[in-house]
């Protein structure tokens, strides 16, 4: 099981209505004893990754998320999820309780996995690596950006020290300032020099998966 670290600042424990609906819908997918939808796993993963507390906070999320980490570590593609199609299959009772605006949450809602490296990293995960601490290195293997209505909601850095994850929350109530992971190395280099050399070589680069 991956260890979760949460780095967001939240003014209120109340999550926005749209996230609560997405989470409630996720409970339907997770509780289903058989694969109702072809992309059920992808939708489970999306909903769990959108949890500001971390993707494995809920016990129901641990199996699909552990399956995701294993898949990504073996170079497999990120699972897909069609929220519009899945929402259309909700029972009439559930659909009637969902605000009309929230029924279109599938528009601009999804996940993107980006390979981490010195050119795409959290500033808190950059460090000087071997040989002789001269290589700028990112401590994570990748980052998964979750968007809702085309707005960044959470970013989950995974593969830190093998199993640890870091969740950054940017939804309603968060005071975390958004940043561009592609600019972290430049900011890091402007504040520090490679130990003993005054220069460094960047190792690896981010990429979409």
Biotite code that builds the C-alpha atoms (Angstrom):
import biotite.structure as struc

atoms = struc.array([
    struc.Atom([0.000, 0.000, 0.000], chain_id="A", res_id=1, res_name="UNK", atom_name="CA", element="C"),
    struc.Atom([1.335, 3.394, -0.953], chain_id="A", res_id=2, res_name="UNK", atom_name="CA", element="C"),
    struc.Atom([1.950, 5.960, 1.747], chain_id="A", res_id=3, res_name="UNK", atom_name="CA", element="C"),
    struc.Atom([0.053, 9.187, 1.096], chain_id="A", res_id=4, res_name="UNK", atom_name="CA", element="C"),
    struc.Atom([1.306, 12.689, 1.826], chain_id="A", res_id=5, res_name="UNK", atom_name="CA", element="C"),
    struc.Atom([-1.083, 15.620, 1.411], chain_id="A", res_id=6, res_name="UNK", atom_name="CA", element="C"),
    struc.Atom([0.443, 19.026, 0.802], chain_id="A", res_id=7, res_name="UNK", atom_name="CA", element="C"),
    struc.Atom([-2.567, 21.217, 0.116], chain_id="A", res_id=8, res_name="UNK", atom_name="CA", element="C"),
    struc.Atom([-3.876, 23.918, 2.458], chain_id="A", res_id=9, res_name="UNK", atom_name="CA", element="C"),
    struc.Atom([-7.655, 23.759, 2.865], chain_id="A", res_id=10, res_name="UNK", atom_name="CA", element="C"),
    struc.Atom([-9.722, 26.478, 4.516], chain_id="A", res_id=11, res_name="UNK", atom_name="CA", element="C"),
    struc.Atom([-12.769, 24.255, 4.914], chain_id="A", res_id=12, res_name="UNK", atom_name="CA", element="C"),
    struc.Atom([-13.402, 20.538, 5.080], chain_id="A", res_id=13, res_name="UNK", atom_name="CA", element="C"),
    struc.Atom([-16.487, 21.060, 2.927], chain_id="A", res_id=14, res_name="UNK", atom_name="CA", element="C"),
    struc.Atom([-15.764, 19.997, -0.640], chain_id="A", res_id=15, res_name="UNK", atom_name="CA", element="C"),
    struc.Atom([-17.487, 21.617, -3.582], chain_id="A", res_id=16, res_name="UNK", atom_name="CA", element="C"),
    struc.Atom([-20.804, 20.110, -4.665], chain_id="A", res_id=17, res_name="UNK", atom_name="CA", element="C"),
    struc.Atom([-19.458, 18.784, -7.928], chain_id="A", res_id=18, res_name="UNK", atom_name="CA", element="C"),
    struc.Atom([-16.740, 16.749, -6.232], chain_id="A", res_id=19, res_name="UNK", atom_name="CA", element="C"),
    struc.Atom([-19.252, 15.318, -3.772], chain_id="A", res_id=20, res_name="UNK", atom_name="CA", element="C"),
    struc.Atom([-21.386, 14.167, -6.691], chain_id="A", res_id=21, res_name="UNK", atom_name="CA", element="C"),
    struc.Atom([-18.417, 12.607, -8.438], chain_id="A", res_id=22, res_name="UNK", atom_name="CA", element="C"),
    struc.Atom([-17.419, 10.811, -5.248], chain_id="A", res_id=23, res_name="UNK", atom_name="CA", element="C"),
    struc.Atom([-20.968, 9.581, -4.709], chain_id="A", res_id=24, res_name="UNK", atom_name="CA", element="C"),
    struc.Atom([-21.106, 8.298, -8.266], chain_id="A", res_id=25, res_name="UNK", atom_name="CA", element="C"),
    struc.Atom([-17.785, 6.577, -7.675], chain_id="A", res_id=26, res_name="UNK", atom_name="CA", element="C"),
    struc.Atom([-19.287, 4.628, -4.792], chain_id="A", res_id=27, res_name="UNK", atom_name="CA", element="C"),
    struc.Atom([-21.758, 3.144, -7.263], chain_id="A", res_id=28, res_name="UNK", atom_name="CA", element="C"),
    struc.Atom([-18.973, 1.951, -9.576], chain_id="A", res_id=29, res_name="UNK", atom_name="CA", element="C"),
    struc.Atom([-16.824, 0.606, -6.743], chain_id="A", res_id=30, res_name="UNK", atom_name="CA", element="C"),
    struc.Atom([-19.716, -1.211, -5.067], chain_id="A", res_id=31, res_name="UNK", atom_name="CA", element="C"),
    struc.Atom([-20.710, -2.952, -8.275], chain_id="A", res_id=32, res_name="UNK", atom_name="CA", element="C"),
    struc.Atom([-19.842, -6.678, -7.986], chain_id="A", res_id=33, res_name="UNK", atom_name="CA", element="C"),
    struc.Atom([-19.365, -7.093, -11.733], chain_id="A", res_id=34, res_name="UNK", atom_name="CA", element="C"),
    struc.Atom([-17.978, -4.912, -14.561], chain_id="A", res_id=35, res_name="UNK", atom_name="CA", element="C"),
    struc.Atom([-21.002, -2.899, -15.614], chain_id="A", res_id=36, res_name="UNK", atom_name="CA", element="C"),
    struc.Atom([-19.003, -0.604, -17.894], chain_id="A", res_id=37, res_name="UNK", atom_name="CA", element="C"),
    struc.Atom([-16.039, -1.403, -20.103], chain_id="A", res_id=38, res_name="UNK", atom_name="CA", element="C"),
    struc.Atom([-14.039, 1.436, -18.554], chain_id="A", res_id=39, res_name="UNK", atom_name="CA", element="C"),
    struc.Atom([-15.185, 0.868, -14.960], chain_id="A", res_id=40, res_name="UNK", atom_name="CA", element="C"),
    struc.Atom([-11.624, 0.573, -13.617], chain_id="A", res_id=41, res_name="UNK", atom_name="CA", element="C"),
    struc.Atom([-10.674, 3.845, -15.318], chain_id="A", res_id=42, res_name="UNK", atom_name="CA", element="C"),
    struc.Atom([-13.619, 5.621, -13.683], chain_id="A", res_id=43, res_name="UNK", atom_name="CA", element="C"),
    struc.Atom([-12.766, 4.159, -10.285], chain_id="A", res_id=44, res_name="UNK", atom_name="CA", element="C"),
    struc.Atom([-9.192, 5.387, -10.683], chain_id="A", res_id=45, res_name="UNK", atom_name="CA", element="C"),
    struc.Atom([-10.317, 8.858, -11.755], chain_id="A", res_id=46, res_name="UNK", atom_name="CA", element="C"),
    struc.Atom([-12.662, 9.244, -8.794], chain_id="A", res_id=47, res_name="UNK", atom_name="CA", element="C"),
    struc.Atom([-10.114, 8.000, -6.265], chain_id="A", res_id=48, res_name="UNK", atom_name="CA", element="C"),
    struc.Atom([-7.361, 10.256, -7.629], chain_id="A", res_id=49, res_name="UNK", atom_name="CA", element="C"),
    struc.Atom([-9.725, 13.227, -7.245], chain_id="A", res_id=50, res_name="UNK", atom_name="CA", element="C"),
    struc.Atom([-9.876, 12.729, -3.469], chain_id="A", res_id=51, res_name="UNK", atom_name="CA", element="C"),
    struc.Atom([-8.026, 15.697, -1.876], chain_id="A", res_id=52, res_name="UNK", atom_name="CA", element="C"),
    struc.Atom([-7.092, 13.456, 1.058], chain_id="A", res_id=53, res_name="UNK", atom_name="CA", element="C"),
    struc.Atom([-5.136, 11.079, -1.174], chain_id="A", res_id=54, res_name="UNK", atom_name="CA", element="C"),
    struc.Atom([-6.092, 8.355, -3.684], chain_id="A", res_id=55, res_name="UNK", atom_name="CA", element="C"),
    struc.Atom([-6.068, 5.494, -1.170], chain_id="A", res_id=56, res_name="UNK", atom_name="CA", element="C"),
    struc.Atom([-7.794, 7.196, 1.756], chain_id="A", res_id=57, res_name="UNK", atom_name="CA", element="C"),
    struc.Atom([-11.004, 5.230, 1.199], chain_id="A", res_id=58, res_name="UNK", atom_name="CA", element="C"),
    struc.Atom([-10.586, 1.470, 1.573], chain_id="A", res_id=59, res_name="UNK", atom_name="CA", element="C"),
    struc.Atom([-12.630, 0.880, -1.606], chain_id="A", res_id=60, res_name="UNK", atom_name="CA", element="C"),
    struc.Atom([-10.002, 2.829, -3.549], chain_id="A", res_id=61, res_name="UNK", atom_name="CA", element="C"),
    struc.Atom([-7.010, 0.731, -2.522], chain_id="A", res_id=62, res_name="UNK", atom_name="CA", element="C"),
    struc.Atom([-7.509, -2.198, -4.972], chain_id="A", res_id=63, res_name="UNK", atom_name="CA", element="C"),
    struc.Atom([-8.025, -0.094, -8.139], chain_id="A", res_id=64, res_name="UNK", atom_name="CA", element="C"),
    struc.Atom([-5.254, 2.352, -7.206], chain_id="A", res_id=65, res_name="UNK", atom_name="CA", element="C"),
    struc.Atom([-2.745, -0.399, -6.359], chain_id="A", res_id=66, res_name="UNK", atom_name="CA", element="C"),
    struc.Atom([-3.626, -1.958, -9.712], chain_id="A", res_id=67, res_name="UNK", atom_name="CA", element="C"),
    struc.Atom([-2.927, 1.416, -11.343], chain_id="A", res_id=68, res_name="UNK", atom_name="CA", element="C"),
    struc.Atom([0.514, 1.791, -9.733], chain_id="A", res_id=69, res_name="UNK", atom_name="CA", element="C"),
    struc.Atom([1.445, -1.709, -10.850], chain_id="A", res_id=70, res_name="UNK", atom_name="CA", element="C"),
    struc.Atom([0.285, -1.011, -14.409], chain_id="A", res_id=71, res_name="UNK", atom_name="CA", element="C"),
    struc.Atom([2.168, 2.296, -14.670], chain_id="A", res_id=72, res_name="UNK", atom_name="CA", element="C"),
    struc.Atom([5.338, 0.792, -13.210], chain_id="A", res_id=73, res_name="UNK", atom_name="CA", element="C"),
    struc.Atom([5.229, -1.815, -15.983], chain_id="A", res_id=74, res_name="UNK", atom_name="CA", element="C"),
    struc.Atom([4.808, 0.801, -18.699], chain_id="A", res_id=75, res_name="UNK", atom_name="CA", element="C"),
    struc.Atom([1.136, 0.177, -19.412], chain_id="A", res_id=76, res_name="UNK", atom_name="CA", element="C"),
    struc.Atom([-1.133, 2.955, -20.609], chain_id="A", res_id=77, res_name="UNK", atom_name="CA", element="C"),
    struc.Atom([-3.363, 4.955, -18.281], chain_id="A", res_id=78, res_name="UNK", atom_name="CA", element="C"),
    struc.Atom([-6.940, 3.560, -18.095], chain_id="A", res_id=79, res_name="UNK", atom_name="CA", element="C"),
    struc.Atom([-9.762, 5.478, -19.742], chain_id="A", res_id=80, res_name="UNK", atom_name="CA", element="C"),
    struc.Atom([-13.078, 6.633, -18.319], chain_id="A", res_id=81, res_name="UNK", atom_name="CA", element="C"),
    struc.Atom([-16.150, 7.968, -20.127], chain_id="A", res_id=82, res_name="UNK", atom_name="CA", element="C"),
    struc.Atom([-17.959, 9.849, -17.359], chain_id="A", res_id=83, res_name="UNK", atom_name="CA", element="C"),
    struc.Atom([-20.703, 11.004, -19.701], chain_id="A", res_id=84, res_name="UNK", atom_name="CA", element="C"),
    struc.Atom([-21.571, 7.434, -20.637], chain_id="A", res_id=85, res_name="UNK", atom_name="CA", element="C"),
    struc.Atom([-21.291, 6.234, -17.048], chain_id="A", res_id=86, res_name="UNK", atom_name="CA", element="C"),
    struc.Atom([-23.455, 9.047, -15.693], chain_id="A", res_id=87, res_name="UNK", atom_name="CA", element="C"),
    struc.Atom([-26.090, 8.240, -18.299], chain_id="A", res_id=88, res_name="UNK", atom_name="CA", element="C"),
    struc.Atom([-26.395, 4.784, -16.737], chain_id="A", res_id=89, res_name="UNK", atom_name="CA", element="C"),
    struc.Atom([-27.156, 6.072, -13.236], chain_id="A", res_id=90, res_name="UNK", atom_name="CA", element="C"),
    struc.Atom([-30.536, 5.109, -11.847], chain_id="A", res_id=91, res_name="UNK", atom_name="CA", element="C"),
    struc.Atom([-33.378, 7.651, -12.284], chain_id="A", res_id=92, res_name="UNK", atom_name="CA", element="C"),
    struc.Atom([-33.451, 8.238, -8.508], chain_id="A", res_id=93, res_name="UNK", atom_name="CA", element="C"),
    struc.Atom([-29.760, 9.136, -8.424], chain_id="A", res_id=94, res_name="UNK", atom_name="CA", element="C"),
    struc.Atom([-29.945, 11.269, -11.564], chain_id="A", res_id=95, res_name="UNK", atom_name="CA", element="C"),
    struc.Atom([-32.908, 13.228, -10.187], chain_id="A", res_id=96, res_name="UNK", atom_name="CA", element="C"),
    struc.Atom([-30.894, 14.148, -7.078], chain_id="A", res_id=97, res_name="UNK", atom_name="CA", element="C"),
    struc.Atom([-27.994, 15.483, -9.127], chain_id="A", res_id=98, res_name="UNK", atom_name="CA", element="C"),
    struc.Atom([-28.040, 19.207, -10.031], chain_id="A", res_id=99, res_name="UNK", atom_name="CA", element="C"),
    struc.Atom([-28.498, 19.703, -13.771], chain_id="A", res_id=100, res_name="UNK", atom_name="CA", element="C"),
    struc.Atom([-25.170, 21.539, -14.060], chain_id="A", res_id=101, res_name="UNK", atom_name="CA", element="C"),
    struc.Atom([-23.341, 18.659, -12.401], chain_id="A", res_id=102, res_name="UNK", atom_name="CA", element="C"),
    struc.Atom([-24.707, 16.064, -14.819], chain_id="A", res_id=103, res_name="UNK", atom_name="CA", element="C"),
    struc.Atom([-22.304, 17.458, -17.424], chain_id="A", res_id=104, res_name="UNK", atom_name="CA", element="C"),
    struc.Atom([-19.232, 16.984, -15.214], chain_id="A", res_id=105, res_name="UNK", atom_name="CA", element="C"),
    struc.Atom([-17.792, 14.696, -17.862], chain_id="A", res_id=106, res_name="UNK", atom_name="CA", element="C"),
    struc.Atom([-17.109, 17.708, -20.059], chain_id="A", res_id=107, res_name="UNK", atom_name="CA", element="C"),
    struc.Atom([-13.496, 18.737, -19.433], chain_id="A", res_id=108, res_name="UNK", atom_name="CA", element="C"),
    struc.Atom([-13.132, 16.163, -16.657], chain_id="A", res_id=109, res_name="UNK", atom_name="CA", element="C"),
    struc.Atom([-10.395, 13.559, -16.810], chain_id="A", res_id=110, res_name="UNK", atom_name="CA", element="C"),
    struc.Atom([-6.890, 12.492, -15.868], chain_id="A", res_id=111, res_name="UNK", atom_name="CA", element="C"),
    struc.Atom([-3.489, 12.821, -17.528], chain_id="A", res_id=112, res_name="UNK", atom_name="CA", element="C"),
    struc.Atom([-0.394, 10.949, -16.435], chain_id="A", res_id=113, res_name="UNK", atom_name="CA", element="C"),
    struc.Atom([2.866, 12.780, -17.091], chain_id="A", res_id=114, res_name="UNK", atom_name="CA", element="C"),
    struc.Atom([6.277, 11.187, -16.689], chain_id="A", res_id=115, res_name="UNK", atom_name="CA", element="C"),
    struc.Atom([8.315, 12.992, -14.053], chain_id="A", res_id=116, res_name="UNK", atom_name="CA", element="C"),
    struc.Atom([11.890, 14.189, -14.465], chain_id="A", res_id=117, res_name="UNK", atom_name="CA", element="C"),
    struc.Atom([13.919, 17.339, -13.827], chain_id="A", res_id=118, res_name="UNK", atom_name="CA", element="C"),
    struc.Atom([11.958, 19.031, -16.616], chain_id="A", res_id=119, res_name="UNK", atom_name="CA", element="C"),
    struc.Atom([8.615, 18.165, -15.005], chain_id="A", res_id=120, res_name="UNK", atom_name="CA", element="C"),
    struc.Atom([8.654, 17.901, -11.227], chain_id="A", res_id=121, res_name="UNK", atom_name="CA", element="C"),
    struc.Atom([7.448, 19.372, -7.970], chain_id="A", res_id=122, res_name="UNK", atom_name="CA", element="C"),
    struc.Atom([10.003, 21.859, -6.614], chain_id="A", res_id=123, res_name="UNK", atom_name="CA", element="C"),
    struc.Atom([9.848, 19.932, -3.339], chain_id="A", res_id=124, res_name="UNK", atom_name="CA", element="C"),
    struc.Atom([10.915, 16.698, -5.059], chain_id="A", res_id=125, res_name="UNK", atom_name="CA", element="C"),
    struc.Atom([13.975, 17.962, -6.950], chain_id="A", res_id=126, res_name="UNK", atom_name="CA", element="C"),
    struc.Atom([17.394, 17.023, -5.617], chain_id="A", res_id=127, res_name="UNK", atom_name="CA", element="C"),
    struc.Atom([21.000, 16.476, -6.664], chain_id="A", res_id=128, res_name="UNK", atom_name="CA", element="C"),
    struc.Atom([21.497, 12.812, -7.516], chain_id="A", res_id=129, res_name="UNK", atom_name="CA", element="C"),
    struc.Atom([24.456, 10.581, -8.418], chain_id="A", res_id=130, res_name="UNK", atom_name="CA", element="C"),
    struc.Atom([27.074, 10.520, -9.660], chain_id="A", res_id=131, res_name="UNK", atom_name="CA", element="C"),
    struc.Atom([28.618, 12.719, -6.978], chain_id="A", res_id=132, res_name="UNK", atom_name="CA", element="C"),
    struc.Atom([25.385, 14.646, -6.539], chain_id="A", res_id=133, res_name="UNK", atom_name="CA", element="C"),
    struc.Atom([25.831, 16.368, -9.889], chain_id="A", res_id=134, res_name="UNK", atom_name="CA", element="C"),
    struc.Atom([22.654, 15.230, -11.674], chain_id="A", res_id=135, res_name="UNK", atom_name="CA", element="C"),
    struc.Atom([19.424, 17.148, -11.166], chain_id="A", res_id=136, res_name="UNK", atom_name="CA", element="C"),
    struc.Atom([16.859, 14.478, -10.391], chain_id="A", res_id=137, res_name="UNK", atom_name="CA", element="C"),
    struc.Atom([13.133, 14.276, -9.640], chain_id="A", res_id=138, res_name="UNK", atom_name="CA", element="C"),
    struc.Atom([12.128, 12.070, -6.739], chain_id="A", res_id=139, res_name="UNK", atom_name="CA", element="C"),
    struc.Atom([8.851, 10.960, -8.368], chain_id="A", res_id=140, res_name="UNK", atom_name="CA", element="C"),
    struc.Atom([8.215, 8.680, -11.336], chain_id="A", res_id=141, res_name="UNK", atom_name="CA", element="C"),
    struc.Atom([5.171, 10.561, -12.570], chain_id="A", res_id=142, res_name="UNK", atom_name="CA", element="C"),
    struc.Atom([2.343, 12.999, -11.895], chain_id="A", res_id=143, res_name="UNK", atom_name="CA", element="C"),
    struc.Atom([-1.357, 12.504, -12.552], chain_id="A", res_id=144, res_name="UNK", atom_name="CA", element="C"),
    struc.Atom([-3.311, 15.697, -13.156], chain_id="A", res_id=145, res_name="UNK", atom_name="CA", element="C"),
    struc.Atom([-7.046, 15.494, -12.463], chain_id="A", res_id=146, res_name="UNK", atom_name="CA", element="C"),
    struc.Atom([-9.197, 18.180, -14.074], chain_id="A", res_id=147, res_name="UNK", atom_name="CA", element="C"),
    struc.Atom([-12.872, 18.972, -13.460], chain_id="A", res_id=148, res_name="UNK", atom_name="CA", element="C"),
    struc.Atom([-14.546, 21.328, -15.928], chain_id="A", res_id=149, res_name="UNK", atom_name="CA", element="C"),
    struc.Atom([-11.110, 22.007, -17.445], chain_id="A", res_id=150, res_name="UNK", atom_name="CA", element="C"),
    struc.Atom([-9.760, 23.206, -14.081], chain_id="A", res_id=151, res_name="UNK", atom_name="CA", element="C"),
    struc.Atom([-6.945, 21.451, -12.244], chain_id="A", res_id=152, res_name="UNK", atom_name="CA", element="C"),
    struc.Atom([-8.474, 19.771, -9.181], chain_id="A", res_id=153, res_name="UNK", atom_name="CA", element="C"),
    struc.Atom([-5.744, 17.504, -7.826], chain_id="A", res_id=154, res_name="UNK", atom_name="CA", element="C"),
    struc.Atom([-2.221, 16.531, -8.864], chain_id="A", res_id=155, res_name="UNK", atom_name="CA", element="C"),
    struc.Atom([-0.862, 13.248, -7.530], chain_id="A", res_id=156, res_name="UNK", atom_name="CA", element="C"),
    struc.Atom([2.892, 12.629, -7.632], chain_id="A", res_id=157, res_name="UNK", atom_name="CA", element="C"),
    struc.Atom([3.497, 8.875, -7.556], chain_id="A", res_id=158, res_name="UNK", atom_name="CA", element="C"),
    struc.Atom([6.437, 6.495, -7.324], chain_id="A", res_id=159, res_name="UNK", atom_name="CA", element="C"),
    struc.Atom([8.236, 8.505, -4.630], chain_id="A", res_id=160, res_name="UNK", atom_name="CA", element="C"),
    struc.Atom([10.741, 6.224, -2.895], chain_id="A", res_id=161, res_name="UNK", atom_name="CA", element="C"),
    struc.Atom([8.971, 3.332, -4.551], chain_id="A", res_id=162, res_name="UNK", atom_name="CA", element="C"),
    struc.Atom([5.514, 3.656, -2.994], chain_id="A", res_id=163, res_name="UNK", atom_name="CA", element="C"),
    struc.Atom([4.847, 7.097, -1.507], chain_id="A", res_id=164, res_name="UNK", atom_name="CA", element="C"),
    struc.Atom([2.426, 9.523, -3.181], chain_id="A", res_id=165, res_name="UNK", atom_name="CA", element="C"),
    struc.Atom([1.984, 13.265, -2.716], chain_id="A", res_id=166, res_name="UNK", atom_name="CA", element="C"),
    struc.Atom([-1.418, 14.843, -3.386], chain_id="A", res_id=167, res_name="UNK", atom_name="CA", element="C"),
    struc.Atom([-1.757, 18.529, -4.228], chain_id="A", res_id=168, res_name="UNK", atom_name="CA", element="C"),
    struc.Atom([-5.315, 19.871, -3.963], chain_id="A", res_id=169, res_name="UNK", atom_name="CA", element="C"),
    struc.Atom([-6.423, 22.908, -6.009], chain_id="A", res_id=170, res_name="UNK", atom_name="CA", element="C"),
    struc.Atom([-10.218, 22.721, -5.706], chain_id="A", res_id=171, res_name="UNK", atom_name="CA", element="C"),
    struc.Atom([-12.582, 24.972, -3.791], chain_id="A", res_id=172, res_name="UNK", atom_name="CA", element="C"),
    struc.Atom([-11.289, 25.808, -0.325], chain_id="A", res_id=173, res_name="UNK", atom_name="CA", element="C"),
    struc.Atom([-7.627, 25.238, -1.158], chain_id="A", res_id=174, res_name="UNK", atom_name="CA", element="C"),
    struc.Atom([-5.037, 27.969, -0.610], chain_id="A", res_id=175, res_name="UNK", atom_name="CA", element="C"),
    struc.Atom([-2.342, 26.108, -2.542], chain_id="A", res_id=176, res_name="UNK", atom_name="CA", element="C"),
    struc.Atom([-0.868, 28.311, -5.252], chain_id="A", res_id=177, res_name="UNK", atom_name="CA", element="C"),
    struc.Atom([-0.837, 26.555, -8.657], chain_id="A", res_id=178, res_name="UNK", atom_name="CA", element="C"),
    struc.Atom([2.563, 26.206, -10.308], chain_id="A", res_id=179, res_name="UNK", atom_name="CA", element="C"),
    struc.Atom([3.996, 24.889, -13.549], chain_id="A", res_id=180, res_name="UNK", atom_name="CA", element="C"),
    struc.Atom([5.982, 21.665, -12.942], chain_id="A", res_id=181, res_name="UNK", atom_name="CA", element="C"),
    struc.Atom([7.870, 22.356, -16.175], chain_id="A", res_id=182, res_name="UNK", atom_name="CA", element="C"),
    struc.Atom([9.375, 25.473, -14.590], chain_id="A", res_id=183, res_name="UNK", atom_name="CA", element="C"),
    struc.Atom([10.455, 23.895, -11.302], chain_id="A", res_id=184, res_name="UNK", atom_name="CA", element="C"),
    struc.Atom([13.966, 23.041, -12.471], chain_id="A", res_id=185, res_name="UNK", atom_name="CA", element="C"),
    struc.Atom([14.644, 26.585, -13.636], chain_id="A", res_id=186, res_name="UNK", atom_name="CA", element="C"),
    struc.Atom([13.515, 27.965, -10.285], chain_id="A", res_id=187, res_name="UNK", atom_name="CA", element="C"),
    struc.Atom([15.536, 25.328, -8.428], chain_id="A", res_id=188, res_name="UNK", atom_name="CA", element="C"),
    struc.Atom([18.698, 26.104, -10.389], chain_id="A", res_id=189, res_name="UNK", atom_name="CA", element="C"),
    struc.Atom([18.279, 29.838, -9.811], chain_id="A", res_id=190, res_name="UNK", atom_name="CA", element="C"),
    struc.Atom([18.431, 29.233, -6.065], chain_id="A", res_id=191, res_name="UNK", atom_name="CA", element="C"),
    struc.Atom([21.132, 26.581, -5.803], chain_id="A", res_id=192, res_name="UNK", atom_name="CA", element="C"),
    struc.Atom([24.248, 25.205, -7.499], chain_id="A", res_id=193, res_name="UNK", atom_name="CA", element="C"),
    struc.Atom([25.300, 21.620, -7.993], chain_id="A", res_id=194, res_name="UNK", atom_name="CA", element="C"),
    struc.Atom([27.401, 20.617, -4.967], chain_id="A", res_id=195, res_name="UNK", atom_name="CA", element="C"),
    struc.Atom([31.082, 21.155, -5.641], chain_id="A", res_id=196, res_name="UNK", atom_name="CA", element="C"),
    struc.Atom([30.694, 22.083, -9.295], chain_id="A", res_id=197, res_name="UNK", atom_name="CA", element="C"),
    struc.Atom([28.412, 25.072, -9.649], chain_id="A", res_id=198, res_name="UNK", atom_name="CA", element="C"),
    struc.Atom([26.631, 23.382, -12.555], chain_id="A", res_id=199, res_name="UNK", atom_name="CA", element="C"),
    struc.Atom([24.412, 20.397, -13.153], chain_id="A", res_id=200, res_name="UNK", atom_name="CA", element="C"),
    struc.Atom([23.096, 18.033, -15.780], chain_id="A", res_id=201, res_name="UNK", atom_name="CA", element="C"),
    struc.Atom([19.386, 17.328, -16.009], chain_id="A", res_id=202, res_name="UNK", atom_name="CA", element="C"),
    struc.Atom([18.467, 13.646, -16.099], chain_id="A", res_id=203, res_name="UNK", atom_name="CA", element="C"),
    struc.Atom([15.350, 12.490, -17.911], chain_id="A", res_id=204, res_name="UNK", atom_name="CA", element="C"),
    struc.Atom([12.317, 14.496, -18.913], chain_id="A", res_id=205, res_name="UNK", atom_name="CA", element="C"),
    struc.Atom([8.587, 14.483, -18.442], chain_id="A", res_id=206, res_name="UNK", atom_name="CA", element="C"),
    struc.Atom([6.247, 13.003, -21.015], chain_id="A", res_id=207, res_name="UNK", atom_name="CA", element="C"),
    struc.Atom([2.594, 12.091, -21.438], chain_id="A", res_id=208, res_name="UNK", atom_name="CA", element="C"),
    struc.Atom([1.427, 8.512, -20.964], chain_id="A", res_id=209, res_name="UNK", atom_name="CA", element="C"),
])
